[in-house]
Amino acid sequence: MREDFASWFDAAVPEDAPYWTHTLEGPDDMPAHVKASLLGPTLTLPIASGQLALGTWQGIYLCEHRNHGGVRSLFATLWGEGS
């Protein structure tokens, strides 16, 4: 699944597209911005009884769109009522 996802994204947002003008930071920079904007910066996950409440075929993927990404931070904010 991960390979198919990456293949689709690379075909939909190619690095070597002639229309990219923002290329000073490398050929993967502008495509990475577009891919990140398509996925969005946040994710909301349901939790039930202290467990992730995902469907059978659902999963969570953290995507790095740069060929050689830098340091990244992940923040988690939990909302709800404890029991």
PyMOL Python script that loads the backbone (N, CA, C, O; Angstrom):
from pymol import cmd

cmd.read_pdbstr("""\
ATOM      1  N   MET A   1       0.817  -1.173   0.000  1.00  0.00           N
ATOM      2  CA  MET A   1       0.000   0.000   0.000  1.00  0.00           C
ATOM      3  C   MET A   1       0.870   1.249   0.000  1.00  0.00           C
ATOM      4  O   MET A   1       0.583   2.205  -0.721  1.00  0.00           O
ATOM      5  N   ARG A   2       1.925   1.249   0.798  1.00  0.00           N
ATOM      6  CA  ARG A   2       2.778   2.442   0.847  1.00  0.00           C
ATOM      7  C   ARG A   2       3.414   2.735  -0.505  1.00  0.00           C
ATOM      8  O   ARG A   2       3.507   3.895  -0.907  1.00  0.00           O
ATOM      9  N   GLU A   3       3.850   1.701  -1.207  1.00  0.00           N
ATOM     10  CA  GLU A   3       4.470   1.908  -2.520  1.00  0.00           C
ATOM     11  C   GLU A   3       3.458   2.456  -3.520  1.00  0.00           C
ATOM     12  O   GLU A   3       3.790   3.332  -4.317  1.00  0.00           O
ATOM     13  N   ASP A   4       2.225   1.947  -3.484  1.00  0.00           N
ATOM     14  CA  ASP A   4       1.183   2.442  -4.384  1.00  0.00           C
ATOM     15  C   ASP A   4       0.855   3.903  -4.079  1.00  0.00           C
ATOM     16  O   ASP A   4       0.673   4.710  -4.991  1.00  0.00           O
ATOM     17  N   PHE A   5       0.782   4.229  -2.808  1.00  0.00           N
ATOM     18  CA  PHE A   5       0.496   5.600  -2.399  1.00  0.00           C
ATOM     19  C   PHE A   5       1.593   6.540  -2.903  1.00  0.00           C
ATOM     20  O   PHE A   5       1.305   7.592  -3.472  1.00  0.00           O
ATOM     21  N   ALA A   6       2.842   6.153  -2.690  1.00  0.00           N
ATOM     22  CA  ALA A   6       3.968   6.976  -3.144  1.00  0.00           C
ATOM     23  C   ALA A   6       3.991   7.087  -4.665  1.00  0.00           C
ATOM     24  O   ALA A   6       4.268   8.161  -5.201  1.00  0.00           O
ATOM     25  N   SER A   7       3.703   5.995  -5.363  1.00  0.00           N
ATOM     26  CA  SER A   7       3.685   6.016  -6.830  1.00  0.00           C
ATOM     27  C   SER A   7       2.616   6.964  -7.351  1.00  0.00           C
ATOM     28  O   SER A   7       2.855   7.722  -8.291  1.00  0.00           O
ATOM     29  N   TRP A   8       1.437   6.921  -6.738  1.00  0.00           N
ATOM     30  CA  TRP A   8       0.360   7.808  -7.185  1.00  0.00           C
ATOM     31  C   TRP A   8       0.747   9.259  -6.960  1.00  0.00           C
ATOM     32  O   TRP A   8       0.597  10.090  -7.856  1.00  0.00           O
ATOM     33  N   PHE A   9       1.250   9.574  -5.758  1.00  0.00           N
ATOM     34  CA  PHE A   9       1.641  10.944  -5.458  1.00  0.00           C
ATOM     35  C   PHE A   9       2.737  11.429  -6.405  1.00  0.00           C
ATOM     36  O   PHE A   9       2.681  12.565  -6.875  1.00  0.00           O
ATOM     37  N   ASP A  10       3.719  10.599  -6.690  1.00  0.00           N
ATOM     38  CA  ASP A  10       4.812  10.997  -7.580  1.00  0.00           C
ATOM     39  C   ASP A  10       4.319  11.226  -9.006  1.00  0.00           C
ATOM     40  O   ASP A  10       4.844  12.091  -9.708  1.00  0.00           O
ATOM     41  N   ALA A  11       3.315  10.462  -9.442  1.00  0.00           N
ATOM     42  CA  ALA A  11       2.757  10.669 -10.778  1.00  0.00           C
ATOM     43  C   ALA A  11       1.870  11.919 -10.816  1.00  0.00           C
ATOM     44  O   ALA A  11       1.883  12.666 -11.795  1.00  0.00           O
ATOM     45  N   ALA A  12       1.107  12.138  -9.751  1.00  0.00           N
ATOM     46  CA  ALA A  12       0.194  13.279  -9.704  1.00  0.00           C
ATOM     47  C   ALA A  12       0.934  14.598  -9.512  1.00  0.00           C
ATOM     48  O   ALA A  12       0.518  15.633 -10.033  1.00  0.00           O
ATOM     49  N   VAL A  13       2.037  14.556  -8.759  1.00  0.00           N
ATOM     50  CA  VAL A  13       2.813  15.767  -8.466  1.00  0.00           C
ATOM     51  C   VAL A  13       4.283  15.455  -8.770  1.00  0.00           C
ATOM     52  O   VAL A  13       5.063  15.200  -7.852  1.00  0.00           O
ATOM     53  N   PRO A  14       4.663  15.474 -10.045  1.00  0.00           N
ATOM     54  CA  PRO A  14       6.022  15.068 -10.424  1.00  0.00           C
ATOM     55  C   PRO A  14       7.077  16.118 -10.082  1.00  0.00           C
ATOM     56  O   PRO A  14       6.819  17.322 -10.116  1.00  0.00           O
ATOM     57  N   GLU A  15       8.256  15.633  -9.757  1.00  0.00           N
ATOM     58  CA  GLU A  15       9.365  16.546  -9.452  1.00  0.00           C
ATOM     59  C   GLU A  15       9.867  17.291 -10.682  1.00  0.00           C
ATOM     60  O   GLU A  15      10.294  18.441 -10.577  1.00  0.00           O
ATOM     61  N   ASP A  16       9.821  16.661 -11.822  1.00  0.00           N
ATOM     62  CA  ASP A  16      10.434  17.253 -13.018  1.00  0.00           C
ATOM     63  C   ASP A  16       9.444  18.017 -13.903  1.00  0.00           C
ATOM     64  O   ASP A  16       9.697  18.214 -15.092  1.00  0.00           O
ATOM     65  N   ALA A  17       8.327  18.444 -13.327  1.00  0.00           N
ATOM     66  CA  ALA A  17       7.330  19.163 -14.124  1.00  0.00           C
ATOM     67  C   ALA A  17       7.908  20.507 -14.591  1.00  0.00           C
ATOM     68  O   ALA A  17       8.542  21.209 -13.804  1.00  0.00           O
ATOM     69  N   PRO A  18       7.698  20.865 -15.846  1.00  0.00           N
ATOM     70  CA  PRO A  18       8.275  22.102 -16.380  1.00  0.00           C
ATOM     71  C   PRO A  18       7.628  23.377 -15.838  1.00  0.00           C
ATOM     72  O   PRO A  18       8.160  24.469 -16.036  1.00  0.00           O
ATOM     73  N   TYR A  19       6.489  23.249 -15.158  1.00  0.00           N
ATOM     74  CA  TYR A  19       5.783  24.436 -14.668  1.00  0.00           C
ATOM     75  C   TYR A  19       6.231  24.884 -13.284  1.00  0.00           C
ATOM     76  O   TYR A  19       5.784  25.934 -12.824  1.00  0.00           O
ATOM     77  N   TRP A  20       7.098  24.134 -12.596  1.00  0.00           N
ATOM     78  CA  TRP A  20       7.582  24.575 -11.289  1.00  0.00           C
ATOM     79  C   TRP A  20       8.551  25.754 -11.473  1.00  0.00           C
ATOM     80  O   TRP A  20       9.483  25.683 -12.273  1.00  0.00           O
ATOM     81  N   THR A  21       8.319  26.817 -10.733  1.00  0.00           N
ATOM     82  CA  THR A  21       9.236  27.958 -10.764  1.00  0.00           C
ATOM     83  C   THR A  21      10.003  28.093  -9.442  1.00  0.00           C
ATOM     84  O   THR A  21      11.073  28.701  -9.406  1.00  0.00           O
ATOM     85  N   HIS A  22       9.471  27.542  -8.384  1.00  0.00           N
ATOM     86  CA  HIS A  22      10.135  27.569  -7.072  1.00  0.00           C
ATOM     87  C   HIS A  22      11.061  26.351  -6.992  1.00  0.00           C
ATOM     88  O   HIS A  22      10.662  25.288  -6.515  1.00  0.00           O
ATOM     89  N   THR A  23      12.296  26.518  -7.461  1.00  0.00           N
ATOM     90  CA  THR A  23      13.216  25.372  -7.556  1.00  0.00           C
ATOM     91  C   THR A  23      14.561  25.613  -6.871  1.00  0.00           C
ATOM     92  O   THR A  23      15.447  24.762  -6.954  1.00  0.00           O
ATOM     93  N   LEU A  24      14.734  26.746  -6.201  1.00  0.00           N
ATOM     94  CA  LEU A  24      16.025  27.066  -5.595  1.00  0.00           C
ATOM     95  C   LEU A  24      16.435  26.083  -4.502  1.00  0.00           C
ATOM     96  O   LEU A  24      17.626  25.892  -4.260  1.00  0.00           O
ATOM     97  N   GLU A  25      15.461  25.455  -3.838  1.00  0.00           N
ATOM     98  CA  GLU A  25      15.769  24.524  -2.752  1.00  0.00           C
ATOM     99  C   GLU A  25      15.796  23.073  -3.225  1.00  0.00           C
ATOM    100  O   GLU A  25      15.792  22.157  -2.403  1.00  0.00           O
ATOM    101  N   GLY A  26      15.823  22.861  -4.511  1.00  0.00           N
ATOM    102  CA  GLY A  26      15.910  21.517  -5.068  1.00  0.00           C
ATOM    103  C   GLY A  26      14.645  21.121  -5.807  1.00  0.00           C
ATOM    104  O   GLY A  26      13.589  21.718  -5.602  1.00  0.00           O
ATOM    105  N   PRO A  27      14.749  20.119  -6.662  1.00  0.00           N
ATOM    106  CA  PRO A  27      13.612  19.724  -7.489  1.00  0.00           C
ATOM    107  C   PRO A  27      12.472  19.074  -6.703  1.00  0.00           C
ATOM    108  O   PRO A  27      11.355  18.971  -7.211  1.00  0.00           O
ATOM    109  N   ASP A  28      12.738  18.636  -5.473  1.00  0.00           N
ATOM    110  CA  ASP A  28      11.687  18.002  -4.687  1.00  0.00           C
ATOM    111  C   ASP A  28      10.962  18.980  -3.760  1.00  0.00           C
ATOM    112  O   ASP A  28       9.991  18.598  -3.108  1.00  0.00           O
ATOM    113  N   ASP A  29      11.419  20.239  -3.691  1.00  0.00           N
ATOM    114  CA  ASP A  29      10.849  21.183  -2.730  1.00  0.00           C
ATOM    115  C   ASP A  29       9.415  21.580  -3.070  1.00  0.00           C
ATOM    116  O   ASP A  29       8.524  21.403  -2.239  1.00  0.00           O
ATOM    117  N   MET A  30       9.171  22.105  -4.250  1.00  0.00           N
ATOM    118  CA  MET A  30       7.813  22.541  -4.603  1.00  0.00           C
ATOM    119  C   MET A  30       6.844  21.366  -4.642  1.00  0.00           C
ATOM    120  O   MET A  30       5.736  21.491  -4.120  1.00  0.00           O
ATOM    121  N   PRO A  31       7.207  20.234  -5.234  1.00  0.00           N
ATOM    122  CA  PRO A  31       6.294  19.086  -5.165  1.00  0.00           C
ATOM    123  C   PRO A  31       5.980  18.679  -3.721  1.00  0.00           C
ATOM    124  O   PRO A  31       4.860  18.259  -3.431  1.00  0.00           O
ATOM    125  N   ALA A  32       6.952  18.799  -2.819  1.00  0.00           N
ATOM    126  CA  ALA A  32       6.704  18.469  -1.410  1.00  0.00           C
ATOM    127  C   ALA A  32       5.681  19.414  -0.803  1.00  0.00           C
ATOM    128  O   ALA A  32       4.835  18.985  -0.018  1.00  0.00           O
ATOM    129  N   HIS A  33       5.745  20.700  -1.156  1.00  0.00           N
ATOM    130  CA  HIS A  33       4.756  21.665  -0.657  1.00  0.00           C
ATOM    131  C   HIS A  33       3.357  21.289  -1.142  1.00  0.00           C
ATOM    132  O   HIS A  33       2.403  21.319  -0.365  1.00  0.00           O
ATOM    133  N   VAL A  34       3.233  20.941  -2.407  1.00  0.00           N
ATOM    134  CA  VAL A  34       1.923  20.594  -2.967  1.00  0.00           C
ATOM    135  C   VAL A  34       1.391  19.314  -2.316  1.00  0.00           C
ATOM    136  O   VAL A  34       0.223  19.255  -1.934  1.00  0.00           O
ATOM    137  N   LYS A  35       2.229  18.303  -2.190  1.00  0.00           N
ATOM    138  CA  LYS A  35       1.801  17.042  -1.565  1.00  0.00           C
ATOM    139  C   LYS A  35       1.361  17.278  -0.126  1.00  0.00           C
ATOM    140  O   LYS A  35       0.343  16.739   0.307  1.00  0.00           O
ATOM    141  N   ALA A  36       2.120  18.080   0.619  1.00  0.00           N
ATOM    142  CA  ALA A  36       1.753  18.373   2.006  1.00  0.00           C
ATOM    143  C   ALA A  36       0.435  19.132   2.087  1.00  0.00           C
ATOM    144  O   ALA A  36      -0.358  18.897   2.999  1.00  0.00           O
ATOM    145  N   SER A  37       0.193  20.040   1.144  1.00  0.00           N
ATOM    146  CA  SER A  37      -1.061  20.790   1.175  1.00  0.00           C
ATOM    147  C   SER A  37      -2.251  19.890   0.830  1.00  0.00           C
ATOM    148  O   SER A  37      -3.357  20.114   1.323  1.00  0.00           O
ATOM    149  N   LEU A  38      -2.036  18.887  -0.004  1.00  0.00           N
ATOM    150  CA  LEU A  38      -3.113  17.940  -0.321  1.00  0.00           C
ATOM    151  C   LEU A  38      -3.486  17.092   0.892  1.00  0.00           C
ATOM    152  O   LEU A  38      -4.662  16.802   1.107  1.00  0.00           O
ATOM    153  N   LEU A  39      -2.506  16.700   1.674  1.00  0.00           N
ATOM    154  CA  LEU A  39      -2.773  15.870   2.844  1.00  0.00           C
ATOM    155  C   LEU A  39      -3.215  16.688   4.049  1.00  0.00           C
ATOM    156  O   LEU A  39      -3.967  16.188   4.885  1.00  0.00           O
ATOM    157  N   GLY A  40      -2.767  17.922   4.154  1.00  0.00           N
ATOM    158  CA  GLY A  40      -3.128  18.759   5.290  1.00  0.00           C
ATOM    159  C   GLY A  40      -2.180  18.569   6.456  1.00  0.00           C
ATOM    160  O   GLY A  40      -1.448  17.581   6.518  1.00  0.00           O
ATOM    161  N   PRO A  41      -2.194  19.527   7.386  1.00  0.00           N
ATOM    162  CA  PRO A  41      -1.234  19.505   8.496  1.00  0.00           C
ATOM    163  C   PRO A  41      -1.707  18.753   9.736  1.00  0.00           C
ATOM    164  O   PRO A  41      -0.918  18.533  10.655  1.00  0.00           O
ATOM    165  N   THR A  42      -2.977  18.355   9.782  1.00  0.00           N
ATOM    166  CA  THR A  42      -3.490  17.735  10.995  1.00  0.00           C
ATOM    167  C   THR A  42      -4.271  16.468  10.686  1.00  0.00           C
ATOM    168  O   THR A  42      -4.674  16.210   9.552  1.00  0.00           O
ATOM    169  N   LEU A  43      -4.463  15.699  11.729  1.00  0.00           N
ATOM    170  CA  LEU A  43      -5.220  14.457  11.622  1.00  0.00           C
ATOM    171  C   LEU A  43      -6.027  14.300  12.897  1.00  0.00           C
ATOM    172  O   LEU A  43      -5.496  14.467  13.994  1.00  0.00           O
ATOM    173  N   THR A  44      -7.296  13.982  12.763  1.00  0.00           N
ATOM    174  CA  THR A  44      -8.155  13.723  13.911  1.00  0.00           C
ATOM    175  C   THR A  44      -8.443  12.233  13.956  1.00  0.00           C
ATOM    176  O   THR A  44      -8.910  11.647  12.979  1.00  0.00           O
ATOM    177  N   LEU A  45      -8.163  11.631  15.095  1.00  0.00           N
ATOM    178  CA  LEU A  45      -8.335  10.182  15.245  1.00  0.00           C
ATOM    179  C   LEU A  45      -9.317   9.876  16.362  1.00  0.00           C
ATOM    180  O   LEU A  45      -9.211  10.443  17.449  1.00  0.00           O
ATOM    181  N   PRO A  46     -10.271   8.988  16.114  1.00  0.00           N
ATOM    182  CA  PRO A  46     -11.203   8.609  17.177  1.00  0.00           C
ATOM    183  C   PRO A  46     -10.556   7.597  18.127  1.00  0.00           C
ATOM    184  O   PRO A  46      -9.833   6.694  17.703  1.00  0.00           O
ATOM    185  N   ILE A  47     -10.832   7.770  19.405  1.00  0.00           N
ATOM    186  CA  ILE A  47     -10.351   6.839  20.423  1.00  0.00           C
ATOM    187  C   ILE A  47     -11.560   6.384  21.229  1.00  0.00           C
ATOM    188  O   ILE A  47     -12.368   7.204  21.664  1.00  0.00           O
ATOM    189  N   ALA A  48     -11.682   5.087  21.424  1.00  0.00           N
ATOM    190  CA  ALA A  48     -12.780   4.516  22.211  1.00  0.00           C
ATOM    191  C   ALA A  48     -12.195   3.510  23.189  1.00  0.00           C
ATOM    192  O   ALA A  48     -11.434   2.624  22.799  1.00  0.00           O
ATOM    193  N   SER A  49     -12.541   3.646  24.421  1.00  0.00           N
ATOM    194  CA  SER A  49     -12.056   2.751  25.476  1.00  0.00           C
ATOM    195  C   SER A  49     -10.535   2.688  25.511  1.00  0.00           C
ATOM    196  O   SER A  49      -9.956   1.626  25.739  1.00  0.00           O
ATOM    197  N   GLY A  50      -9.895   3.826  25.284  1.00  0.00           N
ATOM    198  CA  GLY A  50      -8.442   3.897  25.355  1.00  0.00           C
ATOM    199  C   GLY A  50      -7.710   3.324  24.162  1.00  0.00           C
ATOM    200  O   GLY A  50      -6.488   3.186  24.209  1.00  0.00           O
ATOM    201  N   GLN A  51      -8.411   2.987  23.094  1.00  0.00           N
ATOM    202  CA  GLN A  51      -7.809   2.399  21.898  1.00  0.00           C
ATOM    203  C   GLN A  51      -8.186   3.218  20.663  1.00  0.00           C
ATOM    204  O   GLN A  51      -9.246   3.842  20.619  1.00  0.00           O
ATOM    205  N   LEU A  52      -7.305   3.206  19.665  1.00  0.00           N
ATOM    206  CA  LEU A  52      -7.671   3.830  18.392  1.00  0.00           C
ATOM    207  C   LEU A  52      -8.890   3.111  17.819  1.00  0.00           C
ATOM    208  O   LEU A  52      -8.929   1.882  17.776  1.00  0.00           O
ATOM    209  N   ALA A  53      -9.867   3.872  17.387  1.00  0.00           N
ATOM    210  CA  ALA A  53     -11.094   3.301  16.833  1.00  0.00           C
ATOM    211  C   ALA A  53     -11.061   3.426  15.313  1.00  0.00           C
ATOM    212  O   ALA A  53     -11.825   4.189  14.722  1.00  0.00           O
ATOM    213  N   LEU A  54     -10.166   2.667  14.694  1.00  0.00           N
ATOM    214  CA  LEU A  54     -10.020   2.685  13.240  1.00  0.00           C
ATOM    215  C   LEU A  54     -10.748   1.502  12.636  1.00  0.00           C
ATOM    216  O   LEU A  54     -10.946   0.478  13.290  1.00  0.00           O
ATOM    217  N   GLY A  55     -11.144   1.652  11.383  1.00  0.00           N
ATOM    218  CA  GLY A  55     -11.775   0.558  10.672  1.00  0.00           C
ATOM    219  C   GLY A  55     -10.752  -0.517  10.320  1.00  0.00           C
ATOM    220  O   GLY A  55      -9.548  -0.330  10.495  1.00  0.00           O
ATOM    221  N   THR A  56     -11.239  -1.616   9.835  1.00  0.00           N
ATOM    222  CA  THR A  56     -10.398  -2.767   9.514  1.00  0.00           C
ATOM    223  C   THR A  56      -9.247  -2.404   8.584  1.00  0.00           C
ATOM    224  O   THR A  56      -8.118  -2.842   8.803  1.00  0.00           O
ATOM    225  N   TRP A  57      -9.512  -1.618   7.558  1.00  0.00           N
ATOM    226  CA  TRP A  57      -8.505  -1.324   6.541  1.00  0.00           C
ATOM    227  C   TRP A  57      -7.892   0.056   6.710  1.00  0.00           C
ATOM    228  O   TRP A  57      -7.178   0.518   5.821  1.00  0.00           O
ATOM    229  N   GLN A  58      -8.148   0.720   7.816  1.00  0.00           N
ATOM    230  CA  GLN A  58      -7.592   2.048   8.034  1.00  0.00           C
ATOM    231  C   GLN A  58      -6.226   1.957   8.703  1.00  0.00           C
ATOM    232  O   GLN A  58      -5.965   1.043   9.486  1.00  0.00           O
ATOM    233  N   GLY A  59      -5.371   2.902   8.391  1.00  0.00           N
ATOM    234  CA  GLY A  59      -4.049   2.984   8.989  1.00  0.00           C
ATOM    235  C   GLY A  59      -3.609   4.424   9.060  1.00  0.00           C
ATOM    236  O   GLY A  59      -4.271   5.312   8.523  1.00  0.00           O
ATOM    237  N   ILE A  60      -2.500   4.658   9.717  1.00  0.00           N
ATOM    238  CA  ILE A  60      -1.952   5.997   9.864  1.00  0.00           C
ATOM    239  C   ILE A  60      -0.562   6.007   9.235  1.00  0.00           C
ATOM    240  O   ILE A  60       0.280   5.170   9.558  1.00  0.00           O
ATOM    241  N   TYR A  61      -0.334   6.947   8.347  1.00  0.00           N
ATOM    242  CA  TYR A  61       0.965   7.079   7.694  1.00  0.00           C
ATOM    243  C   TYR A  61       1.493   8.489   7.895  1.00  0.00           C
ATOM    244  O   TYR A  61       0.779   9.468   7.681  1.00  0.00           O
ATOM    245  N   LEU A  62       2.729   8.580   8.301  1.00  0.00           N
ATOM    246  CA  LEU A  62       3.415   9.856   8.398  1.00  0.00           C
ATOM    247  C   LEU A  62       4.284   9.967   7.148  1.00  0.00           C
ATOM    248  O   LEU A  62       5.177   9.147   6.936  1.00  0.00           O
ATOM    249  N   CYS A  63       4.027  10.972   6.329  1.00  0.00           N
ATOM    250  CA  CYS A  63       4.686  11.074   5.021  1.00  0.00           C
ATOM    251  C   CYS A  63       5.762  12.152   5.008  1.00  0.00           C
ATOM    252  O   CYS A  63       5.541  13.274   5.464  1.00  0.00           O
ATOM    253  N   GLU A  64       6.914  11.800   4.487  1.00  0.00           N
ATOM    254  CA  GLU A  64       7.987  12.766   4.222  1.00  0.00           C
ATOM    255  C   GLU A  64       8.062  12.910   2.712  1.00  0.00           C
ATOM    256  O   GLU A  64       8.328  11.937   2.007  1.00  0.00           O
ATOM    257  N   HIS A  65       7.832  14.107   2.216  1.00  0.00           N
ATOM    258  CA  HIS A  65       7.777  14.326   0.767  1.00  0.00           C
ATOM    259  C   HIS A  65       9.090  14.803   0.171  1.00  0.00           C
ATOM    260  O   HIS A  65       9.228  14.850  -1.051  1.00  0.00           O
ATOM    261  N   ARG A  66      10.049  15.155   1.001  1.00  0.00           N
ATOM    262  CA  ARG A  66      11.362  15.539   0.486  1.00  0.00           C
ATOM    263  C   ARG A  66      12.211  14.286   0.333  1.00  0.00           C
ATOM    264  O   ARG A  66      12.050  13.329   1.091  1.00  0.00           O
ATOM    265  N   ASN A  67      13.103  14.287  -0.632  1.00  0.00           N
ATOM    266  CA  ASN A  67      13.991  13.142  -0.830  1.00  0.00           C
ATOM    267  C   ASN A  67      14.920  12.950   0.363  1.00  0.00           C
ATOM    268  O   ASN A  67      15.248  11.822   0.729  1.00  0.00           O
ATOM    269  N   HIS A  68      15.338  14.051   0.962  1.00  0.00           N
ATOM    270  CA  HIS A  68      16.207  14.003   2.139  1.00  0.00           C
ATOM    271  C   HIS A  68      15.665  15.015   3.139  1.00  0.00           C
ATOM    272  O   HIS A  68      16.221  16.100   3.308  1.00  0.00           O
ATOM    273  N   GLY A  69      14.580  14.646   3.794  1.00  0.00           N
ATOM    274  CA  GLY A  69      13.913  15.553   4.727  1.00  0.00           C
ATOM    275  C   GLY A  69      14.761  15.865   5.942  1.00  0.00           C
ATOM    276  O   GLY A  69      15.635  15.090   6.330  1.00  0.00           O
ATOM    277  N   GLY A  70      14.491  17.001   6.527  1.00  0.00           N
ATOM    278  CA  GLY A  70      15.217  17.424   7.725  1.00  0.00           C
ATOM    279  C   GLY A  70      14.522  16.939   8.988  1.00  0.00           C
ATOM    280  O   GLY A  70      13.696  16.026   8.955  1.00  0.00           O
ATOM    281  N   VAL A  71      14.871  17.562  10.083  1.00  0.00           N
ATOM    282  CA  VAL A  71      14.291  17.218  11.375  1.00  0.00           C
ATOM    283  C   VAL A  71      12.819  17.601  11.380  1.00  0.00           C
ATOM    284  O   VAL A  71      12.452  18.679  10.913  1.00  0.00           O
ATOM    285  N   ARG A  72      11.997  16.739  11.895  1.00  0.00           N
ATOM    286  CA  ARG A  72      10.555  16.989  11.988  1.00  0.00           C
ATOM    287  C   ARG A  72      10.113  16.807  13.433  1.00  0.00           C
ATOM    288  O   ARG A  72      10.740  16.069  14.192  1.00  0.00           O
ATOM    289  N   SER A  73       9.045  17.474  13.804  1.00  0.00           N
ATOM    290  CA  SER A  73       8.449  17.322  15.131  1.00  0.00           C
ATOM    291  C   SER A  73       7.013  16.843  14.971  1.00  0.00           C
ATOM    292  O   SER A  73       6.326  17.199  14.014  1.00  0.00           O
ATOM    293  N   LEU A  74       6.584  16.048  15.905  1.00  0.00           N
ATOM    294  CA  LEU A  74       5.214  15.544  15.916  1.00  0.00           C
ATOM    295  C   LEU A  74       4.573  15.975  17.223  1.00  0.00           C
ATOM    296  O   LEU A  74       5.132  15.739  18.295  1.00  0.00           O
ATOM    297  N   PHE A  75       3.414  16.601  17.148  1.00  0.00           N
ATOM    298  CA  PHE A  75       2.698  17.050  18.328  1.00  0.00           C
ATOM    299  C   PHE A  75       1.378  16.313  18.427  1.00  0.00           C
ATOM    300  O   PHE A  75       0.683  16.141  17.426  1.00  0.00           O
ATOM    301  N   ALA A  76       1.031  15.881  19.611  1.00  0.00           N
ATOM    302  CA  ALA A  76      -0.246  15.213  19.847  1.00  0.00           C
ATOM    303  C   ALA A  76      -1.007  16.000  20.902  1.00  0.00           C
ATOM    304  O   ALA A  76      -0.470  16.322  21.962  1.00  0.00           O
ATOM    305  N   THR A  77      -2.247  16.301  20.603  1.00  0.00           N
ATOM    306  CA  THR A  77      -3.136  16.961  21.543  1.00  0.00           C
ATOM    307  C   THR A  77      -4.332  16.044  21.750  1.00  0.00           C
ATOM    308  O   THR A  77      -5.005  15.672  20.789  1.00  0.00           O
ATOM    309  N   LEU A  78      -4.594  15.683  22.979  1.00  0.00           N
ATOM    310  CA  LEU A  78      -5.707  14.792  23.293  1.00  0.00           C
ATOM    311  C   LEU A  78      -6.834  15.596  23.919  1.00  0.00           C
ATOM    312  O   LEU A  78      -6.607  16.387  24.834  1.00  0.00           O
ATOM    313  N   TRP A  79      -8.045  15.391  23.426  1.00  0.00           N
ATOM    314  CA  TRP A  79      -9.213  16.035  23.964  1.00  0.00           C
ATOM    315  C   TRP A  79     -10.185  14.952  24.386  1.00  0.00           C
ATOM    316  O   TRP A  79     -10.254  13.893  23.763  1.00  0.00           O
ATOM    317  N   GLY A  80     -10.910  15.206  25.407  1.00  0.00           N
ATOM    318  CA  GLY A  80     -11.938  14.264  25.807  1.00  0.00           C
ATOM    319  C   GLY A  80     -12.031  14.168  27.310  1.00  0.00           C
ATOM    320  O   GLY A  80     -11.441  14.948  28.058  1.00  0.00           O
ATOM    321  N   GLU A  81     -12.784  13.193  27.710  1.00  0.00           N
ATOM    322  CA  GLU A  81     -13.002  12.949  29.125  1.00  0.00           C
ATOM    323  C   GLU A  81     -12.372  11.631  29.510  1.00  0.00           C
ATOM    324  O   GLU A  81     -12.565  10.629  28.822  1.00  0.00           O
ATOM    325  N   GLY A  82     -11.623  11.612  30.593  1.00  0.00           N
ATOM    326  CA  GLY A  82     -11.043  10.378  31.081  1.00  0.00           C
ATOM    327  C   GLY A  82     -12.084   9.562  31.821  1.00  0.00           C
ATOM    328  O   GLY A  82     -13.080  10.095  32.310  1.00  0.00           O
ATOM    329  N   SER A  83     -11.845   8.283  31.898  1.00  0.00           N
ATOM    330  CA  SER A  83     -12.775   7.440  32.652  1.00  0.00           C
ATOM    331  C   SER A  83     -12.034   6.483  33.532  1.00  0.00           C
ATOM    332  O   SER A  83     -12.654   5.692  34.243  1.00  0.00           O
TER     333      SER A  83
END
""", "prot")
cmd.dss("prot")
cmd.show_as("cartoon", "prot")
cmd.util.cbc("prot")
cmd.orient("prot")
